[in-house]
Amino acid sequence: MANIFDMDLDNQPQPSIFMVPRIYRDQNLSCFDPLEVSIGPFHKGNSNVQANEALKRKYMGDLLVRLKSPPQQTLERCFSKVNSLINEIKLCYGGMLNSHDSDVANMMVIDSCFILEFIQKVFEVNCPGFMLFEILLDLLRIENQIPFFVLQNIFDLTLLGIQRKNSLITLLIDHVFFGFHPCQAKLKIDNDGNDECNYKQILDILHKACRSDLSAEYGLPKAISHSVVELDRARLMFEPNEGGSMAMAMAIEYELFGVFGKPTLRMPVLTIDDATELVLWNLIAYEQFDPNVDGHYCWNHVPQDDLGCLSLESNHVYYSNYFTSFVVALDMLVDSTLDVVKLVESKVIVNRFSKEKAAKMIKGMFRGVVCRTFMYQQEFQQLDNYYKWANNQGWLNLFDDPRWDQFLGPNKLPSLFGLGTGKDKLKSC
């Protein structure tokens, strides 16, 4: 199937649901292809998901019998609503959806009903455990999406009468995304409710839950990077950022009048498990390639050669590359397993793999990622300034002496060279 990069975007509406470029997806095919259920058109023909097409229809039937109105009457209303939205639905796929209108409507109704019934079963703790994990992950794959306004409209015609206290957004945040966000933080959406125009698809909601108003400097990280072990030798501590207002917040804290103590870098808590790489890859792909996300370039033209290489031209830049910046920051901090061990000891990483596998995963996430706007420029410049200051004082070796802590005591810091005075407020990104 053709993807967004095979089209002339000068004459095409910018899609909100698309396939990622071949050169990117081939690095980790398993992160983008669904394992159990296909949602939308891109993977509908995959052989591995055919067995669960019957499950999708069964879940649609289960949803319809929950309602007070006759199932056939509700189904007709769903098809009528979707048929009225066919043109808008096709625009979301940017000309890549060439199926007959009746086939499109049938796919949208079945997939929407399946998702809603699955969410309801999860809400009721009544979902088969043997497929729960795989289906939840399938719903977060960037190529496995339907327009959110379709899902919202079917919700309004079905579950709204049952879930009177919970909006569709709330159900997704609390029951689909719960435990699957790679950073341990309470997710929130500012405009919770039924304004489906604010969201493009399910993955977009997870991304918007990390929204921040913090501006960032254009360009790659400017500061020289230092590993966790190097910064630890310079007496910098790492702690979880548990008090930030945003899920991806990062900040440096230090004492007002400290002279020789330790600064603290507070970071999002990263859980490394079987879901981490998949979710991060899809969120990063969303930031890298969705022409509508308000976090990167709006493209004028995106050609692709035979090798899948991209040439981007843009006329505007926004800043919300939360997950791209986070992966770049980890890549700057982690050089070896020793860095992972230190972050685990500091409770910044919850690692359910071996330290070797965790380090390999972190370094591998940077493959193919283009960071045009780094959300942690200020924090990493402060780290570089502090490290250079400590090194110039000849203190790095001195700090290795255990008598140093006994002499100075904890929680003091040189507030010099860009570190300012007083405690920094948490910077969100």
PEZI-V193825 format. One record per pair of residues at least 4 apart in sequence whose C-alpha atoms are under 7 Angstrom apart, sorted by sequence separation. I is the first residue (numbers start at 0). J is the second residue. If there is no record, write none. Layout:
i=I j=J
i=I j=J
//
This chain:
i=1 j=5
i=7 j=11
i=8 j=12
i=19 j=23
i=20 j=24
i=21 j=25
i=24 j=28
i=28 j=32
i=33 j=37
i=39 j=43
i=45 j=49
i=51 j=55
i=52 j=56
i=53 j=57
i=54 j=58
i=55 j=59
i=56 j=60
i=57 j=61
i=58 j=62
i=59 j=63
i=60 j=64
i=61 j=65
i=68 j=72
i=69 j=73
i=70 j=74
i=71 j=75
i=72 j=76
i=73 j=77
i=74 j=78
i=75 j=79
i=76 j=80
i=77 j=81
i=78 j=82
i=79 j=83
i=80 j=84
i=81 j=85
i=84 j=88
i=85 j=89
i=86 j=90
i=87 j=91
i=89 j=93
i=90 j=94
i=92 j=96
i=98 j=102
i=99 j=103
i=100 j=104
i=101 j=105
i=102 j=106
i=103 j=107
i=104 j=108
i=105 j=109
i=106 j=110
i=107 j=111
i=108 j=112
i=109 j=113
i=110 j=114
i=111 j=115
i=112 j=116
i=113 j=117
i=114 j=118
i=115 j=119
i=116 j=120
i=117 j=121
i=118 j=122
i=119 j=123
i=120 j=124
i=121 j=125
i=127 j=131
i=130 j=134
i=131 j=135
i=132 j=136
i=133 j=137
i=134 j=138
i=135 j=139
i=136 j=140
i=146 j=150
i=147 j=151
i=148 j=152
i=149 j=153
i=150 j=154
i=151 j=155
i=152 j=156
i=153 j=157
i=154 j=158
i=155 j=159
i=158 j=162
i=159 j=163
i=165 j=169
i=166 j=170
i=167 j=171
i=168 j=172
i=169 j=173
i=170 j=174
i=171 j=175
i=172 j=176
i=173 j=177
i=176 j=180
i=199 j=203
i=200 j=204
i=201 j=205
i=202 j=206
i=203 j=207
i=204 j=208
i=225 j=229
i=226 j=230
i=227 j=231
i=228 j=232
i=229 j=233
i=230 j=234
i=231 j=235
i=271 j=275
i=274 j=278
i=275 j=279
i=276 j=280
i=277 j=281
i=278 j=282
i=279 j=283
i=280 j=284
i=281 j=285
i=282 j=286
i=283 j=287
i=284 j=288
i=285 j=289
i=303 j=307
i=304 j=308
i=320 j=324
i=321 j=325
i=322 j=326
i=323 j=327
i=324 j=328
i=325 j=329
i=326 j=330
i=327 j=331
i=328 j=332
i=329 j=333
i=334 j=338
i=335 j=339
i=336 j=340
i=337 j=341
i=338 j=342
i=339 j=343
i=340 j=344
i=341 j=345
i=342 j=346
i=343 j=347
i=352 j=356
i=353 j=357
i=354 j=358
i=355 j=359
i=356 j=360
i=357 j=361
i=358 j=362
i=359 j=363
i=360 j=364
i=375 j=379
i=376 j=380
i=377 j=381
i=378 j=382
i=379 j=383
i=380 j=384
i=381 j=385
i=382 j=386
i=383 j=387
i=384 j=388
i=385 j=389
i=386 j=390
i=387 j=391
i=388 j=392
i=389 j=393
i=390 j=394
i=394 j=398
i=395 j=399
i=402 j=406
i=403 j=407
i=404 j=408
i=414 j=418
i=415 j=419
i=19 j=24
i=37 j=42
i=68 j=73
i=89 j=94
i=98 j=103
i=120 j=125
i=121 j=126
i=126 j=131
i=138 j=143
i=154 j=159
i=165 j=170
i=171 j=176
i=172 j=177
i=198 j=203
i=225 j=230
i=230 j=235
i=231 j=236
i=243 j=248
i=270 j=275
i=303 j=308
i=333 j=338
i=342 j=347
i=343 j=348
i=352 j=357
i=389 j=394
i=390 j=395
i=398 j=403
i=404 j=409
i=414 j=419
i=37 j=43
i=64 j=70
i=120 j=126
i=137 j=143
i=198 j=204
i=286 j=292
i=290 j=296
i=291 j=297
i=303 j=309
i=333 j=339
i=342 j=348
i=343 j=349
i=389 j=395
i=414 j=420
i=24 j=31
i=63 j=70
i=89 j=96
i=290 j=297
i=302 j=309
i=343 j=350
i=240 j=248
i=286 j=294
i=290 j=298
i=301 j=309
i=302 j=310
i=240 j=249
i=253 j=262
i=286 j=295
i=301 j=310
i=252 j=262
i=253 j=263
i=301 j=311
i=37 j=48
i=251 j=262
i=252 j=263
i=300 j=311
i=301 j=312
i=36 j=48
i=251 j=263
i=252 j=264
i=300 j=312
i=34 j=47
i=35 j=48
i=251 j=264
i=298 j=311
i=299 j=312
i=3 j=17
i=34 j=48
i=172 j=186
i=250 j=264
i=251 j=265
i=298 j=312
i=299 j=313
i=340 j=354
i=2 j=17
i=3 j=18
i=36 j=51
i=85 j=100
i=250 j=265
i=298 j=313
i=339 j=354
i=2 j=18
i=4 j=20
i=35 j=51
i=249 j=265
i=250 j=266
i=297 j=313
i=298 j=314
i=249 j=266
i=296 j=313
i=297 j=314
i=248 j=266
i=249 j=267
i=297 j=315
i=336 j=354
i=188 j=207
i=248 j=267
i=296 j=315
i=297 j=316
i=336 j=355
i=339 j=358
i=188 j=208
i=247 j=267
i=296 j=316
i=187 j=208
i=246 j=267
i=295 j=316
i=296 j=317
i=82 j=104
i=186 j=208
i=295 j=317
i=336 j=358
i=81 j=104
i=168 j=191
i=294 j=317
i=295 j=318
i=335 j=358
i=168 j=192
i=293 j=317
i=294 j=318
i=295 j=319
i=236 j=261
i=238 j=263
i=240 j=265
i=293 j=318
i=294 j=319
i=295 j=320
i=78 j=104
i=166 j=192
i=235 j=261
i=236 j=262
i=237 j=263
i=238 j=264
i=239 j=265
i=240 j=266
i=293 j=319
i=294 j=320
i=166 j=193
i=234 j=261
i=235 j=262
i=236 j=263
i=237 j=264
i=238 j=265
i=239 j=266
i=240 j=267
i=235 j=263
i=236 j=264
i=237 j=265
i=238 j=266
i=239 j=267
i=240 j=268
i=239 j=268
i=78 j=108
i=77 j=108
i=330 j=361
i=385 j=416
i=329 j=361
i=330 j=362
i=384 j=416
i=384 j=417
i=211 j=245
i=286 j=320
i=330 j=365
i=209 j=245
i=381 j=417
i=209 j=246
i=381 j=418
i=209 j=247
i=326 j=364
i=327 j=365
i=111 j=150
i=115 j=154
i=283 j=322
i=326 j=365
i=135 j=175
i=282 j=322
i=283 j=323
i=111 j=153
i=151 j=195
i=324 j=370
i=148 j=195
i=323 j=370
i=147 j=195
i=148 j=196
i=324 j=373
i=59 j=109
i=62 j=112
i=324 j=374
i=147 j=198
i=122 j=174
i=147 j=199
i=320 j=372
i=56 j=109
i=59 j=112
i=121 j=174
i=146 j=199
i=147 j=200
i=321 j=374
i=55 j=109
i=59 j=113
i=62 j=116
i=146 j=200
i=147 j=201
i=318 j=372
i=320 j=374
i=374 j=428
i=55 j=110
i=58 j=113
i=91 j=146
i=145 j=200
i=144 j=200
i=59 j=116
i=55 j=113
i=58 j=116
i=88 j=146
i=186 j=246
i=141 j=202
i=185 j=246
i=139 j=201
i=184 j=246
i=139 j=202
i=182 j=246
i=39 j=106
i=81 j=149
i=38 j=110
i=247 j=321
i=16 j=91
i=17 j=92
i=14 j=90
i=15 j=91
i=16 j=92
i=77 j=153
i=206 j=282
i=14 j=91
i=15 j=92
i=12 j=90
i=14 j=92
i=269 j=347
i=270 j=348
i=271 j=349
i=272 j=350
i=14 j=93
i=77 j=156
i=268 j=347
i=269 j=348
i=270 j=349
i=271 j=350
i=272 j=351
i=13 j=93
i=267 j=347
i=268 j=348
i=269 j=349
i=270 j=350
i=271 j=351
i=272 j=352
i=12 j=93
i=266 j=347
i=271 j=352
i=11 j=93
i=182 j=267
i=183 j=268
i=182 j=268
i=183 j=269
i=271 j=357
i=182 j=269
i=183 j=270
i=181 j=269
i=182 j=270
i=181 j=270
i=66 j=157
i=1 j=95
i=181 j=275
i=179 j=274
i=35 j=133
i=36 j=134
i=34 j=133
i=35 j=134
i=36 j=137
i=41 j=142
i=41 j=143
i=34 j=137
i=215 j=318
i=33 j=137
i=39 j=143
i=214 j=318
i=38 j=143
i=39 j=144
i=226 j=331
i=227 j=332
i=37 j=143
i=38 j=144
i=39 j=145
i=225 j=331
i=226 j=332
i=227 j=333
i=38 j=145
i=224 j=331
i=225 j=332
i=226 j=333
i=238 j=345
i=239 j=346
i=321 j=428
i=224 j=332
i=226 j=334
i=237 j=345
i=238 j=346
i=239 j=347
i=31 j=140
i=228 j=337
i=238 j=347
i=31 j=141
i=33 j=143
i=228 j=338
i=31 j=142
i=227 j=338
i=226 j=338
i=18 j=142
i=17 j=142
i=16 j=142
i=251 j=378
i=16 j=144
i=250 j=378
i=139 j=278
i=141 j=281
i=140 j=281
i=141 j=285
i=261 j=409
i=260 j=409
i=261 j=410
i=260 j=410
i=261 j=411
i=262 j=412
i=219 j=370
i=260 j=411
i=261 j=412
i=219 j=371
i=259 j=411
i=260 j=412
i=218 j=371
i=219 j=372
i=220 j=373
i=233 j=386
i=258 j=411
i=259 j=412
i=260 j=413
i=217 j=371
i=218 j=372
i=219 j=373
i=257 j=411
i=258 j=412
i=259 j=413
i=217 j=372
i=218 j=373
i=257 j=412
i=258 j=413
i=216 j=372
i=217 j=373
i=220 j=376
i=230 j=386
i=233 j=389
i=254 j=410
i=257 j=413
i=258 j=414
i=215 j=372
i=216 j=373
i=222 j=379
i=254 j=411
i=257 j=414
i=215 j=373
i=222 j=380
i=254 j=412
i=215 j=374
i=224 j=383
i=253 j=412
i=216 j=376
i=223 j=383
i=222 j=383
i=233 j=395
i=232 j=395
i=234 j=398
i=233 j=398
i=255 j=420
i=232 j=398
i=255 j=421
i=232 j=399
i=254 j=421
i=255 j=422
i=253 j=421
i=254 j=422
i=253 j=422
i=252 j=422
i=252 j=423
i=251 j=423
i=250 j=425
i=249 j=425
i=250 j=426
i=248 j=425
i=249 j=426
i=248 j=426
i=249 j=427
i=248 j=427
i=247 j=427
i=248 j=428
i=247 j=428
i=243 j=425
i=245 j=427
i=15 j=199
i=213 j=427
i=213 j=428
i=211 j=427
i=211 j=428
i=30 j=277
i=30 j=280
i=19 j=284
i=19 j=288
i=15 j=289
i=15 j=291
i=13 j=290
i=22 j=307
i=21 j=307
i=22 j=308
i=20 j=307
i=9 j=299
i=8 j=299
i=9 j=300
i=8 j=300
i=4 j=301
i=4 j=302
i=5 j=303
i=4 j=303
i=23 j=367
//
